[in-house]
């Protein structure tokens, strides 16, 4: 099964960074826009596979994306800054039921070492 997730590519002055707002924590970087598309597609497919393998739900693809284009004095935008927003077709695995269950508790013992400055 495939879904079309909206993705955002941003030029960062020396390379592109990309992310899908619907899939938290999944990002990629690349030198060119075509390479960025390939890198982010691979990252998204791997991320969705990990979610499915863990029994977590696969997020739905949203129809719209809001990109904040307000200047930020702490992170000034590089000269010629631009953003590309498009939909990327991604293979989505079927979710598996979660295999995680608690059968008992283990006691974790931590050991502390005291270090002295020379």
C-alpha positions as CSV (number, residue, x, y, z in Angstrom):
1,X,0.0,0.0,0.0
2,X,1.2,3.5,-0.7
3,X,0.3,6.9,0.8
4,X,1.2,10.4,-0.3
5,X,2.7,12.3,2.7
6,X,3.3,16.0,2.4
7,X,6.9,16.8,2.8
8,X,8.9,20.1,3.2
9,X,12.4,20.7,1.8
10,X,14.3,23.7,3.0
11,X,17.5,25.1,1.5
12,X,20.0,25.7,4.4
13,X,22.7,27.6,2.5
14,X,24.9,24.6,1.7
15,X,22.4,21.7,1.5
16,X,18.8,20.7,1.8
17,X,17.0,19.4,4.9
18,X,13.7,17.7,4.6
19,X,10.9,16.4,6.9
20,X,7.3,15.1,6.8
21,X,5.2,17.0,9.3
22,X,2.9,14.0,9.8
23,X,5.9,11.7,10.8
24,X,7.5,13.2,13.9
25,X,11.3,12.7,14.2
26,X,11.9,11.7,10.6
27,X,14.3,14.0,8.8
28,X,17.0,13.8,6.1
29,X,19.6,16.0,4.5
30,X,21.2,16.1,1.0
31,X,23.3,18.3,-1.3
32,X,20.7,18.5,-4.1
33,X,16.9,18.4,-4.4
34,X,16.7,15.2,-6.4
35,X,19.0,13.5,-3.8
36,X,16.9,15.0,-1.0
37,X,13.7,13.4,-2.4
38,X,15.4,10.0,-2.6
39,X,16.9,10.3,0.9
40,X,13.7,11.4,2.6
41,X,11.6,8.7,0.9
42,X,14.1,6.1,2.2
43,X,14.0,7.6,5.7
44,X,10.2,7.7,5.7
45,X,9.8,4.1,4.6
46,X,12.3,2.9,7.2
47,X,10.6,5.0,9.9
48,X,7.1,3.6,9.0
49,X,8.5,0.1,9.0
50,X,9.9,0.6,12.5
51,X,6.5,1.9,13.6
52,X,4.7,-1.2,12.1
53,X,7.3,-3.6,13.6
54,X,6.7,-2.1,17.0
55,X,3.0,-2.4,16.7
56,X,2.5,1.4,16.7
57,X,-0.1,3.0,14.5
58,X,0.9,4.4,11.1
59,X,0.0,8.2,11.0
60,X,-2.4,9.3,8.4
61,X,-1.3,11.6,5.7
62,X,-2.7,15.2,6.0
63,X,-4.0,17.2,3.1
64,X,-2.5,20.5,3.9
65,X,0.8,21.8,5.5
66,X,1.5,25.1,7.2
67,X,5.1,26.3,6.9
68,X,6.2,29.1,9.2
69,X,8.0,31.6,7.0
70,X,8.4,34.4,9.6
71,X,12.0,35.6,10.0
72,X,13.7,34.4,13.2
73,X,16.5,36.7,14.4
74,X,18.2,33.8,16.2
75,X,18.3,31.7,13.0
76,X,18.6,34.1,10.1
77,X,17.6,32.6,6.7
78,X,20.5,32.4,4.2
79,X,20.5,34.5,1.1
80,X,18.3,32.9,-1.6
81,X,16.4,30.9,1.0
82,X,13.6,28.8,-0.4
83,X,11.2,26.1,0.6
84,X,9.6,23.3,-1.5
85,X,6.4,21.6,-0.3
86,X,5.1,18.6,-2.2
87,X,3.5,15.2,-1.7
88,X,5.8,12.1,-1.7
89,X,4.5,8.6,-2.4
90,X,5.7,6.2,0.2
91,X,5.2,2.5,0.7
92,X,3.4,1.8,3.9
93,X,3.7,-1.5,5.7
94,X,0.7,-3.1,7.5
95,X,0.7,-2.6,11.2
96,X,1.5,-5.6,13.3
97,X,-0.1,-6.2,16.7
98,X,2.2,-5.2,19.5
99,X,4.4,-8.0,20.9
100,X,5.3,-6.0,24.0
101,X,3.9,-7.2,27.2
102,X,5.1,-7.0,30.8
103,X,5.7,-10.5,32.3
104,X,7.5,-9.4,35.4
105,X,9.7,-6.6,36.6
106,X,13.4,-6.6,36.7
107,X,15.4,-4.7,39.2
108,X,18.1,-2.6,37.6
109,X,21.1,-1.9,39.8
110,X,23.2,1.1,38.9
111,X,26.8,1.4,39.9
112,X,28.3,4.7,40.6
113,X,32.0,5.5,40.4
114,X,33.5,8.6,41.9
115,X,36.0,10.3,39.7
116,X,38.6,12.7,41.1
117,X,40.2,15.5,39.2
118,X,44.0,15.3,39.1
